Amino acid sequence: MDILLSNGSLLVMIAAAVGFFMAWGIGANDVANAMGTSVGSKALTIKQAIIIAMIFEFAGAYLAGGEVTSTIRKGIIDAAYFTDTPHLLVFGMISALLAAATWLLIASALGWPVSTTHSIVGAIIGFAAIGVSMDAVVWGKVGGIVGSWIVTPLISGVIAFIIFNSAQKLIFDTDKPLQQAKRWVPFYMFLAGFVLSLVTIKKGLKHIGLHIDAVDGYLYAIAVAGLVALVGKFFISRLNFDEKADKNTHYANVEKVFAILMIITACCMAFAHGSNDVANAIGPLAAVVSIIDNDGQIAAKSAIAWWILPLGGFGIVAGLALFGHKVIATIGQGITHLTPSRGFAAELAAACTVVIASGTGLPISTTQTLVGAVLGVGMARGIAAINLTVVRNIVVSWVITLPVGAGLSIMFFWIMTQVFS
């Protein structure tokens, strides 16, 4: 306790610095995933994608990132073990942030899309299990996270496979793809509007005090989706393409319609991602500030100081702008060749999986969701369409994320205890 009283201000400053570093890592790695399909399919240039992501990720993080956050993310450690030694929880949270951020920096430099959620979870497990007690970790939660490595990409892959094949059969494989696009694209716009509204309602609005129950949430989502479909149908009906042009020109024109759809889905996914995943950086930081401000008392939930959300938002934006291009290239071009229609199928499938996970409480990684969706689109075109070397590297990076995060966290935790003791 004396350690917190005498070093409180210094520990908060260190926590703020590593919290910004962690948010920077989220921007460099996770946000790049949300924009990768848009860039890879040529719907957006890298510059446009970064500008859109900067606006919507920051808006999501700042406006809907949460007034209150769980002191310990995902409930993976038991706070009772730290009641008499709150300084160990403070050291642990700072070590976990630094460990996860370091791993994200390494992975981003190599162009590997890894899970920021699993990075911070692995780091928290590391310091708690080795630094405090093996019993301090709720191992059942860890099992659920490991299981999600298989379940999450599988669900999004299957949904992407279905969406892509439906677009092929209903639009691209017909004699008049443009006419069919005008007929069926509003339906895809309805589906996109419905899913993305649900993502925003479930992931974003609850953070700003708007608690909408399930039935109302679905009704609002249907209303928004209907509006999106009607507006989309109006604008698509006004598109005038040369009906006498060859089929390749028709395909190119259909892809232009899907490119517009992709920009809308990218904006919504960026907002939802900013509102949800900024907690990986600000959650442990808020916990540190709360413990120090309350003289060592550990609360289950902690109010977020006014400066923490903008710190997380700016960190995400800085990471994306300075370092995001490598992971964008891996997602958008490395796994399989993407066109706007394929990219749209992948992004919509990822959004559907986020909604399913929110409803069922499935632990989820946005990274693994999107990679699974891109793989599903690739599989729809046959195994030869997928770069298996890139996929192998991605899977290996997923598997080593938990142990690497844990190992780095143990090392930083030991250093902190030595320095401050």
Disulfide bonds with the S-S distance in Angstrom:
none
